[in-house]
Amino acid sequence: MNARPVRPRQLLPWLVMGVLLVTAFTVSTRRDSRPETTQARVKRVASEVRCPTCRQLSAAESDAPAAEAVRVAIAKRVEQGESDAEIRAFLVGSYGNDILLKPGGSGVAGLVWALPVAAFVCALAGLAFAFRRWHRAQVDPTADDRLLVERALARVPPVARSGGGEE
């Protein structure tokens, strides 16, 4: 198999895409350097758990008394200095795993996070393979191909071949 040299023109789109992805990931993971207020932290943690009575809303969005109780419990624990993980563990202990809106990152629940990434990587690899294969598929015509074209052109009147003529 012939190894062709890679031209800079071929690398430029990949380089641009890599720079854009790294930039997007960097910007999306940056946190604000200002400290979070207690009220904002309570709202953030409450938005990560379900309302115990109305299961389709988070505890931050719901007006149900049970959601208010969850927000009060979260606020009390925030004031006591507990971490977010400790607060979530308390809520899971009280209400069960269903209280969390986001699945855990380990075990079977980890597949929820890993499968889309794996599918995306496989799709990119498949596209790269297909594009590379299509690029290499440029085949020169054989003698039989040329003969077929000559025979076909011999059957067509010269006026029709030139594209001219009267309509």
CNS distance restraints for C-alpha pairs under 8 A (distance, minus, plus):
assign (resid   6 and name CA) (resid  10 and name CA) 6.74 0.50 0.50
assign (resid   6 and name CA) (resid  11 and name CA) 7.52 0.50 0.50
assign (resid   7 and name CA) (resid  11 and name CA) 6.83 0.50 0.50
assign (resid   8 and name CA) (resid  12 and name CA) 6.22 0.50 0.50
assign (resid   9 and name CA) (resid  13 and name CA) 7.75 0.50 0.50
assign (resid  10 and name CA) (resid  14 and name CA) 7.71 0.50 0.50
assign (resid  11 and name CA) (resid  15 and name CA) 6.07 0.50 0.50
assign (resid  12 and name CA) (resid  16 and name CA) 6.12 0.50 0.50
assign (resid  13 and name CA) (resid  17 and name CA) 6.12 0.50 0.50
assign (resid  14 and name CA) (resid  18 and name CA) 6.12 0.50 0.50
assign (resid  15 and name CA) (resid  19 and name CA) 6.23 0.50 0.50
assign (resid  16 and name CA) (resid  20 and name CA) 6.18 0.50 0.50
assign (resid  17 and name CA) (resid  21 and name CA) 6.17 0.50 0.50
assign (resid  18 and name CA) (resid  22 and name CA) 6.18 0.50 0.50
assign (resid  19 and name CA) (resid  23 and name CA) 6.07 0.50 0.50
assign (resid  20 and name CA) (resid  24 and name CA) 6.04 0.50 0.50
assign (resid  21 and name CA) (resid  25 and name CA) 6.12 0.50 0.50
assign (resid  22 and name CA) (resid  26 and name CA) 6.05 0.50 0.50
assign (resid  23 and name CA) (resid  27 and name CA) 6.10 0.50 0.50
assign (resid  24 and name CA) (resid  28 and name CA) 6.03 0.50 0.50
assign (resid  25 and name CA) (resid  29 and name CA) 6.18 0.50 0.50
assign (resid  26 and name CA) (resid  30 and name CA) 6.33 0.50 0.50
assign (resid  36 and name CA) (resid  40 and name CA) 6.32 0.50 0.50
assign (resid  36 and name CA) (resid  41 and name CA) 6.32 0.50 0.50
assign (resid  37 and name CA) (resid  41 and name CA) 6.17 0.50 0.50
assign (resid  38 and name CA) (resid  42 and name CA) 6.14 0.50 0.50
assign (resid  38 and name CA) (resid  75 and name CA) 7.56 0.50 0.50
assign (resid  38 and name CA) (resid  78 and name CA) 6.99 0.50 0.50
assign (resid  38 and name CA) (resid  79 and name CA) 7.50 0.50 0.50
assign (resid  39 and name CA) (resid  43 and name CA) 6.21 0.50 0.50
assign (resid  39 and name CA) (resid  75 and name CA) 7.69 0.50 0.50
assign (resid  40 and name CA) (resid  44 and name CA) 6.11 0.50 0.50
assign (resid  41 and name CA) (resid  45 and name CA) 6.13 0.50 0.50
assign (resid  41 and name CA) (resid  78 and name CA) 7.81 0.50 0.50
assign (resid  42 and name CA) (resid  46 and name CA) 5.93 0.50 0.50
assign (resid  42 and name CA) (resid  71 and name CA) 6.84 0.50 0.50
assign (resid  42 and name CA) (resid  74 and name CA) 6.08 0.50 0.50
assign (resid  42 and name CA) (resid  75 and name CA) 5.64 0.50 0.50
assign (resid  42 and name CA) (resid  78 and name CA) 7.13 0.50 0.50
assign (resid  43 and name CA) (resid  47 and name CA) 6.03 0.50 0.50
assign (resid  43 and name CA) (resid  60 and name CA) 5.81 0.50 0.50
assign (resid  43 and name CA) (resid  71 and name CA) 7.74 0.50 0.50
assign (resid  44 and name CA) (resid  48 and name CA) 6.73 0.50 0.50
assign (resid  44 and name CA) (resid  60 and name CA) 7.83 0.50 0.50
assign (resid  45 and name CA) (resid  49 and name CA) 7.06 0.50 0.50
assign (resid  45 and name CA) (resid  74 and name CA) 7.49 0.50 0.50
assign (resid  45 and name CA) (resid  84 and name CA) 6.93 0.50 0.50
assign (resid  45 and name CA) (resid  88 and name CA) 7.98 0.50 0.50
assign (resid  46 and name CA) (resid  50 and name CA) 7.86 0.50 0.50
assign (resid  46 and name CA) (resid  58 and name CA) 6.78 0.50 0.50
assign (resid  46 and name CA) (resid  59 and name CA) 5.13 0.50 0.50
assign (resid  46 and name CA) (resid  60 and name CA) 4.87 0.50 0.50
assign (resid  46 and name CA) (resid  70 and name CA) 7.51 0.50 0.50
assign (resid  46 and name CA) (resid  71 and name CA) 6.19 0.50 0.50
assign (resid  46 and name CA) (resid  74 and name CA) 7.29 0.50 0.50
assign (resid  47 and name CA) (resid  58 and name CA) 5.25 0.50 0.50
assign (resid  47 and name CA) (resid  59 and name CA) 5.94 0.50 0.50
assign (resid  47 and name CA) (resid  60 and name CA) 4.90 0.50 0.50
assign (resid  47 and name CA) (resid  61 and name CA) 7.25 0.50 0.50
assign (resid  48 and name CA) (resid  58 and name CA) 6.73 0.50 0.50
assign (resid  48 and name CA) (resid  59 and name CA) 7.81 0.50 0.50
assign (resid  48 and name CA) (resid 100 and name CA) 6.30 0.50 0.50
assign (resid  48 and name CA) (resid 101 and name CA) 5.51 0.50 0.50
assign (resid  48 and name CA) (resid 102 and name CA) 6.83 0.50 0.50
assign (resid  49 and name CA) (resid  58 and name CA) 5.54 0.50 0.50
assign (resid  49 and name CA) (resid  59 and name CA) 5.91 0.50 0.50
assign (resid  49 and name CA) (resid  99 and name CA) 5.35 0.50 0.50
assign (resid  49 and name CA) (resid 100 and name CA) 4.54 0.50 0.50
assign (resid  49 and name CA) (resid 101 and name CA) 5.19 0.50 0.50
assign (resid  49 and name CA) (resid 102 and name CA) 7.95 0.50 0.50
assign (resid  50 and name CA) (resid  54 and name CA) 7.83 0.50 0.50
assign (resid  50 and name CA) (resid  55 and name CA) 5.94 0.50 0.50
assign (resid  50 and name CA) (resid  56 and name CA) 7.25 0.50 0.50
assign (resid  50 and name CA) (resid  57 and name CA) 5.95 0.50 0.50
assign (resid  50 and name CA) (resid  58 and name CA) 4.21 0.50 0.50
assign (resid  50 and name CA) (resid  59 and name CA) 5.25 0.50 0.50
assign (resid  50 and name CA) (resid  98 and name CA) 7.73 0.50 0.50
assign (resid  50 and name CA) (resid  99 and name CA) 5.03 0.50 0.50
assign (resid  50 and name CA) (resid 100 and name CA) 6.09 0.50 0.50
assign (resid  50 and name CA) (resid 101 and name CA) 5.98 0.50 0.50
assign (resid  51 and name CA) (resid  55 and name CA) 5.58 0.50 0.50
assign (resid  51 and name CA) (resid  56 and name CA) 7.57 0.50 0.50
assign (resid  51 and name CA) (resid  57 and name CA) 5.88 0.50 0.50
assign (resid  51 and name CA) (resid  58 and name CA) 5.16 0.50 0.50
assign (resid  51 and name CA) (resid  59 and name CA) 4.35 0.50 0.50
assign (resid  51 and name CA) (resid  60 and name CA) 7.99 0.50 0.50
assign (resid  51 and name CA) (resid  62 and name CA) 6.50 0.50 0.50
assign (resid  51 and name CA) (resid  64 and name CA) 7.74 0.50 0.50
assign (resid  51 and name CA) (resid  66 and name CA) 6.81 0.50 0.50
assign (resid  51 and name CA) (resid  67 and name CA) 5.05 0.50 0.50
assign (resid  51 and name CA) (resid  70 and name CA) 7.86 0.50 0.50
assign (resid  51 and name CA) (resid  99 and name CA) 7.39 0.50 0.50
assign (resid  52 and name CA) (resid  59 and name CA) 7.78 0.50 0.50
assign (resid  52 and name CA) (resid  66 and name CA) 6.13 0.50 0.50
assign (resid  52 and name CA) (resid  67 and name CA) 6.61 0.50 0.50
assign (resid  52 and name CA) (resid  95 and name CA) 7.66 0.50 0.50
assign (resid  52 and name CA) (resid  99 and name CA) 6.95 0.50 0.50
assign (resid  53 and name CA) (resid  64 and name CA) 7.28 0.50 0.50
assign (resid  53 and name CA) (resid  66 and name CA) 6.47 0.50 0.50
assign (resid  53 and name CA) (resid  67 and name CA) 7.66 0.50 0.50
assign (resid  54 and name CA) (resid  62 and name CA) 7.51 0.50 0.50
assign (resid  54 and name CA) (resid  64 and name CA) 7.58 0.50 0.50
assign (resid  57 and name CA) (resid  61 and name CA) 6.07 0.50 0.50
assign (resid  57 and name CA) (resid  62 and name CA) 5.95 0.50 0.50
assign (resid  58 and name CA) (resid  62 and name CA) 6.26 0.50 0.50
assign (resid  58 and name CA) (resid 101 and name CA) 7.59 0.50 0.50
assign (resid  59 and name CA) (resid  67 and name CA) 4.74 0.50 0.50
assign (resid  59 and name CA) (resid  68 and name CA) 7.33 0.50 0.50
assign (resid  59 and name CA) (resid  70 and name CA) 6.78 0.50 0.50
assign (resid  59 and name CA) (resid  71 and name CA) 6.85 0.50 0.50
assign (resid  60 and name CA) (resid  67 and name CA) 7.26 0.50 0.50
assign (resid  60 and name CA) (resid  71 and name CA) 7.23 0.50 0.50
assign (resid  62 and name CA) (resid  67 and name CA) 6.01 0.50 0.50
assign (resid  62 and name CA) (resid  68 and name CA) 7.92 0.50 0.50
assign (resid  63 and name CA) (resid  67 and name CA) 6.56 0.50 0.50
assign (resid  63 and name CA) (resid  68 and name CA) 6.88 0.50 0.50
assign (resid  64 and name CA) (resid  68 and name CA) 6.44 0.50 0.50
assign (resid  65 and name CA) (resid  69 and name CA) 6.22 0.50 0.50
assign (resid  66 and name CA) (resid  70 and name CA) 6.33 0.50 0.50
assign (resid  67 and name CA) (resid  71 and name CA) 6.24 0.50 0.50
assign (resid  68 and name CA) (resid  72 and name CA) 6.18 0.50 0.50
assign (resid  69 and name CA) (resid  73 and name CA) 6.17 0.50 0.50
assign (resid  70 and name CA) (resid  74 and name CA) 6.14 0.50 0.50
assign (resid  71 and name CA) (resid  75 and name CA) 6.08 0.50 0.50
assign (resid  72 and name CA) (resid  76 and name CA) 6.13 0.50 0.50
assign (resid  73 and name CA) (resid  77 and name CA) 6.29 0.50 0.50
assign (resid  74 and name CA) (resid  78 and name CA) 6.10 0.50 0.50
assign (resid  74 and name CA) (resid  87 and name CA) 6.66 0.50 0.50
assign (resid  75 and name CA) (resid  79 and name CA) 6.19 0.50 0.50
assign (resid  76 and name CA) (resid  80 and name CA) 6.34 0.50 0.50
assign (resid  77 and name CA) (resid  81 and name CA) 6.45 0.50 0.50
assign (resid  77 and name CA) (resid  82 and name CA) 5.65 0.50 0.50
assign (resid  77 and name CA) (resid  87 and name CA) 6.68 0.50 0.50
assign (resid  78 and name CA) (resid  82 and name CA) 5.54 0.50 0.50
assign (resid  78 and name CA) (resid  83 and name CA) 7.30 0.50 0.50
assign (resid  78 and name CA) (resid  87 and name CA) 7.91 0.50 0.50
assign (resid  82 and name CA) (resid  86 and name CA) 5.99 0.50 0.50
assign (resid  82 and name CA) (resid  87 and name CA) 6.52 0.50 0.50
assign (resid  83 and name CA) (resid  87 and name CA) 6.33 0.50 0.50
assign (resid  84 and name CA) (resid  88 and name CA) 6.15 0.50 0.50
assign (resid  85 and name CA) (resid  89 and name CA) 6.07 0.50 0.50
assign (resid  86 and name CA) (resid  90 and name CA) 6.20 0.50 0.50
assign (resid  87 and name CA) (resid  91 and name CA) 6.31 0.50 0.50
assign (resid  88 and name CA) (resid  92 and name CA) 6.09 0.50 0.50
assign (resid  88 and name CA) (resid 100 and name CA) 7.86 0.50 0.50
assign (resid  89 and name CA) (resid  93 and name CA) 6.07 0.50 0.50
assign (resid  90 and name CA) (resid  94 and name CA) 6.20 0.50 0.50
assign (resid  91 and name CA) (resid  95 and name CA) 5.84 0.50 0.50
assign (resid  91 and name CA) (resid  96 and name CA) 7.32 0.50 0.50
assign (resid  91 and name CA) (resid  99 and name CA) 7.20 0.50 0.50
assign (resid  92 and name CA) (resid  96 and name CA) 4.48 0.50 0.50
assign (resid  92 and name CA) (resid  97 and name CA) 5.23 0.50 0.50
assign (resid  92 and name CA) (resid  98 and name CA) 7.72 0.50 0.50
assign (resid  92 and name CA) (resid  99 and name CA) 6.37 0.50 0.50
assign (resid  92 and name CA) (resid 100 and name CA) 7.40 0.50 0.50
assign (resid  93 and name CA) (resid  97 and name CA) 7.97 0.50 0.50
assign (resid  95 and name CA) (resid  99 and name CA) 6.09 0.50 0.50
assign (resid 103 and name CA) (resid 109 and name CA) 5.70 0.50 0.50
assign (resid 103 and name CA) (resid 110 and name CA) 7.53 0.50 0.50
assign (resid 103 and name CA) (resid 112 and name CA) 7.61 0.50 0.50
assign (resid 104 and name CA) (resid 109 and name CA) 5.59 0.50 0.50
assign (resid 104 and name CA) (resid 110 and name CA) 6.31 0.50 0.50
assign (resid 105 and name CA) (resid 109 and name CA) 6.12 0.50 0.50
assign (resid 105 and name CA) (resid 110 and name CA) 4.37 0.50 0.50
assign (resid 105 and name CA) (resid 113 and name CA) 7.17 0.50 0.50
assign (resid 106 and name CA) (resid 110 and name CA) 4.45 0.50 0.50
assign (resid 106 and name CA) (resid 111 and name CA) 7.94 0.50 0.50
assign (resid 107 and name CA) (resid 111 and name CA) 7.42 0.50 0.50
assign (resid 108 and name CA) (resid 112 and name CA) 7.72 0.50 0.50
assign (resid 109 and name CA) (resid 113 and name CA) 7.63 0.50 0.50
assign (resid 110 and name CA) (resid 114 and name CA) 6.21 0.50 0.50
assign (resid 111 and name CA) (resid 115 and name CA) 5.45 0.50 0.50
assign (resid 112 and name CA) (resid 116 and name CA) 7.33 0.50 0.50
assign (resid 113 and name CA) (resid 117 and name CA) 7.11 0.50 0.50
assign (resid 114 and name CA) (resid 118 and name CA) 6.11 0.50 0.50
assign (resid 115 and name CA) (resid 119 and name CA) 6.01 0.50 0.50
assign (resid 116 and name CA) (resid 120 and name CA) 6.10 0.50 0.50
assign (resid 117 and name CA) (resid 121 and name CA) 6.22 0.50 0.50
assign (resid 118 and name CA) (resid 122 and name CA) 6.12 0.50 0.50
assign (resid 119 and name CA) (resid 123 and name CA) 6.05 0.50 0.50
assign (resid 120 and name CA) (resid 124 and name CA) 6.23 0.50 0.50
assign (resid 121 and name CA) (resid 125 and name CA) 6.17 0.50 0.50
assign (resid 122 and name CA) (resid 126 and name CA) 6.03 0.50 0.50
assign (resid 123 and name CA) (resid 127 and name CA) 6.14 0.50 0.50
assign (resid 124 and name CA) (resid 128 and name CA) 6.11 0.50 0.50
assign (resid 125 and name CA) (resid 129 and name CA) 6.10 0.50 0.50
assign (resid 126 and name CA) (resid 130 and name CA) 6.08 0.50 0.50
assign (resid 127 and name CA) (resid 131 and name CA) 6.00 0.50 0.50
assign (resid 128 and name CA) (resid 132 and name CA) 6.05 0.50 0.50
assign (resid 129 and name CA) (resid 133 and name CA) 6.09 0.50 0.50
assign (resid 130 and name CA) (resid 134 and name CA) 6.04 0.50 0.50
assign (resid 131 and name CA) (resid 135 and name CA) 6.02 0.50 0.50
assign (resid 132 and name CA) (resid 136 and name CA) 6.35 0.50 0.50
assign (resid 133 and name CA) (resid 137 and name CA) 6.22 0.50 0.50
assign (resid 134 and name CA) (resid 138 and name CA) 7.69 0.50 0.50
assign (resid 141 and name CA) (resid 145 and name CA) 5.71 0.50 0.50
assign (resid 141 and name CA) (resid 146 and name CA) 6.73 0.50 0.50
assign (resid 142 and name CA) (resid 146 and name CA) 6.46 0.50 0.50
assign (resid 143 and name CA) (resid 147 and name CA) 6.19 0.50 0.50
assign (resid 144 and name CA) (resid 148 and name CA) 6.26 0.50 0.50
assign (resid 145 and name CA) (resid 149 and name CA) 6.39 0.50 0.50
assign (resid 146 and name CA) (resid 150 and name CA) 6.20 0.50 0.50
assign (resid 147 and name CA) (resid 151 and name CA) 6.20 0.50 0.50
assign (resid 148 and name CA) (resid 152 and name CA) 6.18 0.50 0.50
assign (resid 149 and name CA) (resid 153 and name CA) 6.09 0.50 0.50
assign (resid 150 and name CA) (resid 154 and name CA) 6.12 0.50 0.50
assign (resid 151 and name CA) (resid 155 and name CA) 6.60 0.50 0.50
assign (resid 152 and name CA) (resid 156 and name CA) 6.77 0.50 0.50
assign (resid 153 and name CA) (resid 161 and name CA) 7.61 0.50 0.50
assign (resid 156 and name CA) (resid 160 and name CA) 6.67 0.50 0.50
assign (resid 156 and name CA) (resid 161 and name CA) 6.49 0.50 0.50
assign (resid 157 and name CA) (resid 161 and name CA) 6.46 0.50 0.50
assign (resid 158 and name CA) (resid 162 and name CA) 6.35 0.50 0.50
assign (resid 159 and name CA) (resid 163 and name CA) 6.65 0.50 0.50
assign (resid 159 and name CA) (resid 164 and name CA) 6.01 0.50 0.50
assign (resid 159 and name CA) (resid 165 and name CA) 5.94 0.50 0.50
assign (resid 160 and name CA) (resid 164 and name CA) 6.62 0.50 0.50
assign (resid 160 and name CA) (resid 165 and name CA) 7.11 0.50 0.50
